Amino acid sequence: MCLWAVLKFAAMMTVLNPSVDSPAEAEAAALLIRRTGARATPARVRVLRLLHAAPAALTHHDIEQGLGDLALDRVTLYRVLDWLVESGLAHRNTDAQRVFRFSAAAIGEHAAHTHFRCEDCGRVFCLEAAPPEPPRLPDGFSLSRIELDLRGRCARCTGGNR
């Protein structure tokens, strides 16, 4: 079973409660973290598990609440979230109220792709459409990543399906 499937299955079983003992989910999250070359600390594992289980992008407050009894102090939580984003394991976006929301990055995500961000519920959808080709960069510049964010309302928030 692929890592993504293990995480999704375990997330369904724990239903957004990382305090429930789920060795398969914890090990899958730890493996993702170790693949970046970093240590799989308990804080990183708990937050990554919560992000994978979440049906929509979460605010700092949502994450604090979701961790429940396993809550981290705010400084640690901010550092863990920053690290997850920098490592490519999570996405950070700003909603219409200028609040940061975090979601888990898809496993094996390609470098250049397009996101659709719902301004109502905060969910982030990875689209198959690649962003347009970048303009020619001046000499000495080095491109490391391309992102294109589309914003609007998802089908669920507009009353459609999903």
C-alpha angles and dihedrals in degrees: 000000000000121000093248092054091049091052093047093048093047091046090054090050095050095040097210095316110118091180089073108097107249110162094181093053093043092050092047091052091046090051092052090051093047090051087067089059093251134117117268098231119187090247093053092046094049094048094045090049090052093049091050091050095048117103090209139020112288133220122224088260092050090052093049090051093044092054089057112172089005092059118148127220111265097251091053091046092051091048093048092049092047090049093049090052094046090048093052094244094112140027126226120202136166119238127215090275090053093250118142114244124191131207134173116263116238112259112254091014114176117243099244118043144126129256129202112207120197110223092203106048099016096233117150121215123196108221124206092229113102118221118258120275112279120244118261108282122226118257112284095027120119123199114215103169143006123206131176120190122198114192131198138093123316123230093262093053093047091051096259127118129289 
